[in-house]
Amino acid sequence: MTVQGTLERLVVAHQSDRGLKRANNEDTSDFRIPAPGTAEAHFGALFVVADGVGSLGSGEHASRAAVETLFDSYYDPELDDEDPRERIIAAIQDANEAVRARGRAFEGQPLGTTLVGAAVLPSGRMVLFNVGDSRVYRVRGRSIEQLTADQSAVDPSSGGERAKLTAYVGQPAPILPQVTEQEFRPGDILVICSDGLWGLVDAADIAKVVRSHTPDLAVARLVKQVYANGARDNVTVMLVHYGRPARKRRLMLVLLVAVVLMLAAGLAAIQLRQGVAVMGPPTAGAAETRVVVPLAVTDSAPQTDAAPGLLVVRTPTFTPN
């Protein structure tokens, strides 16, 4: 399978929101889908979510430093290792050092963040990685499966109501990320999220929303459901859909437009036969209705307080023969 055949079929949507209880958004999310034929495309597309540890302070700085370093290191052309799994492990180690260095710049203030994501390779395989308790789910057909394991334990001081992280990016001890490989099939959908989602919305409800809507609408509905359940934490949701080839999607759209035009023409003919006047262009002063279709983008920027509710969507591009 070629790089173009896999990576150009990925449809991505993600949104990060402050929620109702937090003063600022300490989550960061980002993705990169390299252009076909580039050196980066050999290592696939990378999707990442980080949830800054607010109890340590300045969580937004920790999550941003971790995500930025992870991308720089994973796609570093100077890195000799060609194995994506080993590159991810090395990139996480670099991210850990970057967060610790950022903490030292804050007068020695300790910083920390969770880090979770997936590298989707041209072969259709994906490398999953996780530090902390942010998660990756896979929706396949009517089932949903958690593909990562939380690195956390019940906090006795909370009466069993809260979990305490047992690993995070920025910790002083050697970091041991969880790294696994899974298959990514056409039709599969990845849900990459912070605990602001899974802590308030059950996995079965997540799957129901994801299966029933397009990625951009599903993300918006999941965030809305979080708000309905109290939104006590920052929430970040990223959906990665391994969709149909762009060519087929374009053909389906053309056929749909053709059917609508045929129906409209048939209705107009019936009205004419019945002596009903056909409306012409709007006259002066008449109300005009416009439908605005939002443009899709092919990349994203990390979520920040400046844009706490930003929704970013990336759809497949069409490349003619």
C-alpha positions in Angstrom: 0.0 0.0 0.0 1.4 3.4 -0.9 1.8 6.4 1.4 -0.7 8.3 -0.7 -3.2 5.5 -0.6 -3.2 5.5 3.2 -2.4 8.9 4.5 -4.7 10.8 2.1 -7.6 8.8 3.4 -7.3 10.1 6.9 -10.0 12.5 8.1 -9.2 14.4 11.3 -11.2 16.6 13.6 -10.2 17.9 17.1 -11.4 20.4 19.6 -10.0 21.5 23.0 -12.1 23.4 25.5 -11.5 24.9 29.0 -14.6 23.5 30.5 -16.7 25.1 33.3 -14.4 24.8 36.3 -10.9 25.5 35.2 -9.4 29.1 34.9 -7.5 28.2 31.7 -6.9 25.4 29.3 -3.9 23.3 30.1 -4.4 20.7 27.3 -2.5 20.8 24.0 -3.4 18.8 20.8 -1.8 18.7 17.4 -1.4 16.5 14.3 0.7 16.2 11.2 0.0 14.4 8.0 3.0 14.6 5.7 2.6 15.2 2.0 3.1 12.0 -0.1 6.6 11.5 -1.4 8.3 13.5 1.3 10.9 12.1 3.7 8.5 12.6 6.6 5.8 10.5 4.9 7.9 7.4 5.5 7.2 7.7 9.2 3.5 8.3 8.7 1.1 10.7 10.3 1.3 11.7 13.9 -1.6 12.6 16.2 -1.0 13.7 19.8 -3.0 14.9 22.9 -1.3 16.2 26.1 -3.0 17.1 29.4 -0.9 19.4 31.6 -0.8 18.4 35.3 -2.5 21.4 36.9 -1.6 20.4 40.5 2.1 21.0 39.6 1.4 24.4 38.1 1.7 25.9 34.6 0.3 22.8 33.0 -0.2 24.5 29.7 3.5 25.2 29.4 4.3 21.5 30.1 1.8 20.1 27.6 2.9 22.6 24.9 6.6 21.8 25.4 6.0 18.1 25.3 3.9 18.2 22.1 6.3 20.5 20.2 9.3 18.5 21.2 7.6 15.2 20.2 7.0 16.4 16.7 10.4 17.9 16.2 12.2 14.8 17.5 10.0 12.2 15.7 10.4 13.8 12.3 14.1 14.9 12.9 16.0 14.1 9.7 19.2 13.7 11.7 17.8 10.8 13.7 19.4 7.6 12.4 16.9 5.1 13.6 14.4 4.1 10.8 12.1 2.2 13.2 9.0 4.3 14.0 8.6 2.6 17.4 12.1 3.4 18.4 11.7 7.0 17.1 8.6 7.5 19.2 10.4 6.2 22.3 13.3 8.6 21.7 11.0 11.5 21.0 9.2 10.9 24.3 12.5 10.9 26.2 13.3 14.2 24.5 9.9 15.5 25.5 10.5 14.6 29.1 13.8 16.5 29.1 12.1 19.5 27.4 9.4 19.7 30.1 12.0 19.4 32.9 14.0 22.2 31.2 10.9 24.4 30.9 10.3 23.8 34.7 13.8 25.0 35.5 13.2 28.1 33.5 10.2 28.7 35.8 12.6 29.1 38.8 12.7 25.4 39.4 9.0 24.9 39.4 8.1 21.2 38.6 6.0 20.7 35.5 4.2 17.7 34.2 1.8 16.5 31.5 0.3 13.3 30.2 1.0 12.4 26.6 -0.9 10.1 24.3 -1.2 9.5 20.6 -0.7 7.4 17.5 1.7 7.3 14.5 -0.3 5.9 11.6 2.2 4.3 9.2 1.9 3.9 5.4 1.5 0.2 5.8 -1.8 0.6 7.7 -0.1 -0.3 11.0 0.0 2.3 13.8 2.3 2.8 16.8 0.4 3.9 19.9 2.1 5.6 22.9 1.0 6.7 26.3 2.3 8.3 29.4 -0.2 9.0 32.1 -4.0 8.6 31.8 -5.0 10.2 28.6 -6.4 7.5 26.2 -6.7 6.1 22.7 -9.9 4.2 21.8 -10.6 2.5 18.5 -14.1 2.3 17.2 -14.5 -0.6 14.8 -18.0 -1.4 13.5 -20.3 -1.4 16.5 -17.6 -1.9 19.1 -15.2 0.4 21.0 -11.9 -0.8 22.5 -9.5 1.1 24.8 -6.1 0.6 23.2 -4.0 2.3 26.0 -3.7 1.5 29.7 -3.8 4.3 32.3 -0.7 4.9 34.2 -2.5 5.8 37.4 -3.6 4.5 40.8 -6.4 5.3 43.1 -5.5 8.1 45.5 -6.4 7.0 49.1 -6.6 10.6 50.3 -9.5 11.2 47.9 -11.6 8.4 49.3 -11.2 6.4 46.1 -12.8 9.1 44.0 -9.7 10.3 42.2 -6.7 8.6 40.6 -3.1 9.7 41.0 -0.7 9.5 38.0 2.1 7.0 38.4 3.9 8.4 35.3 4.0 11.7 33.5 6.2 13.6 31.1 8.5 15.9 33.1 9.1 13.4 35.9 12.7 13.2 37.3 12.9 9.4 37.3 13.5 7.5 34.0 10.3 7.6 32.0 8.9 4.3 30.8 6.2 5.0 28.2 3.8 2.4 27.0 4.3 1.7 23.3 2.3 -0.9 21.3 1.4 -1.6 17.7 -2.1 -2.1 16.3 -3.8 -2.5 12.9 -5.7 0.4 11.5 -8.3 -0.7 8.9 -10.4 1.3 6.6 -13.6 2.3 8.5 -11.8 2.4 11.8 -12.0 5.6 13.9 -9.5 6.5 16.6 -10.6 8.6 19.6 -7.6 10.3 21.3 -8.6 12.2 24.4 -7.8 13.6 27.8 -9.6 12.5 30.9 -11.9 15.5 30.5 -13.8 13.3 28.0 -13.6 9.8 29.3 -14.1 10.9 32.9 -17.6 12.2 32.1 -18.7 10.3 29.0 -18.9 6.5 29.0 -17.1 4.6 26.3 -20.4 3.2 24.9 -21.8 6.8 24.5 -18.6 7.9 22.9 -18.9 5.1 20.3 -22.5 5.9 19.7 -21.8 9.5 18.9 -18.7 8.7 16.8 -20.6 6.1 14.7 -23.6 8.4 14.1 -21.9 11.6 12.9 -19.1 12.9 10.7 -15.8 13.5 12.6 -16.3 17.3 13.0 -19.9 17.0 14.2 -19.0 14.1 16.5 -16.3 16.1 18.2 -18.6 19.0 18.7 -21.4 16.7 20.1 -18.9 15.0 22.5 -17.8 18.3 23.9 -21.4 19.4 24.3 -22.1 16.2 26.2 -19.2 16.9 28.5 -20.7 20.3 29.2 -24.0 18.7 29.9 -22.3 16.4 32.5 -20.6 19.3 34.3 -17.3 19.9 32.3 -15.3 20.0 35.6 -12.0 19.7 33.7 -10.4 20.8 30.4 -11.5 18.5 27.6 -9.7 17.6 24.4 -11.0 15.2 21.7 -9.3 14.2 18.5 -11.0 11.8 16.0 -9.0 10.1 13.2 -11.2 8.4 10.7 -9.6 6.0 8.1 -12.2 6.8 5.5 -13.0 6.1 1.9 -10.5 7.1 -0.9 -10.9 10.7 -1.9 -11.9 9.7 -5.4 -14.9 7.7 -4.2 -16.0 10.4 -1.9 -15.9 12.9 -4.7 -17.8 10.6 -7.0 -20.5 10.1 -4.4 -20.9 13.9 -4.0 -21.2 14.3 -7.7 -23.9 11.7 -7.9 -25.8 13.2 -5.0 -25.8 16.6 -6.7 -27.0 15.1 -9.9 -29.9 13.4 -8.1 -30.9 16.6 -6.4 -30.8 18.5 -9.7 -32.9 15.9 -11.4 -35.5 16.1 -8.6 -35.6 19.9 -8.7 -36.1 19.8 -12.5 -38.9 17.3 -12.1 -40.6 19.4 -9.5 -40.3 22.5 -11.7 -41.9 20.6 -14.6 -44.8 19.5 -12.4 -45.4 23.1 -11.2 -45.4 24.4 -14.8 -47.9 21.8 -15.9 -50.1 22.8 -13.0 -49.9 26.4 -13.8 -47.9 27.4 -10.8 -45.5 30.3 -11.3 -41.8 29.4 -10.8 -40.0 31.8 -8.5 -37.3 33.9 -10.2 -34.3 35.7 -8.7 -35.0 37.7 -5.5 -36.2 41.2 -6.1 -34.9 44.3 -4.3 -35.5 44.1 -0.6 -36.3 40.4 -0.7 -34.5 38.2 1.9 -31.7 36.0 0.6 -30.6 32.8 2.2 -26.9 31.8 1.8 -25.3 28.5 2.8 -21.7 28.9 3.8 -19.6 25.8 3.7 -16.5 26.0 5.9 -13.2 25.3 4.3 -11.2 22.3 5.4 -7.6 22.7 6.5 -4.7 20.2 6.2 -2.9 21.0 9.4 -3.5 22.4 12.9 -2.0 24.6 15.5 -1.8 23.6 19.2 -4.9 24.6 21.2 -4.2 27.6 23.5 -6.2 30.0 25.7 -6.4 32.4 22.8 -8.6 29.8 21.0 -10.0 27.6 23.7 -12.8 26.1 21.7 -11.2 25.9 18.3 -12.4 23.1 16.0 -10.0 21.9 13.4 -10.9 19.6 10.6 -8.7 17.9 7.9 -10.3 16.1 5.0 -8.7 14.0 2.3 -7.4 15.8 -0.7 -8.2 14.8 -4.3 -5.3 14.0 -6.6 -6.3 13.5 -10.3 -4.5 11.0 -12.4 
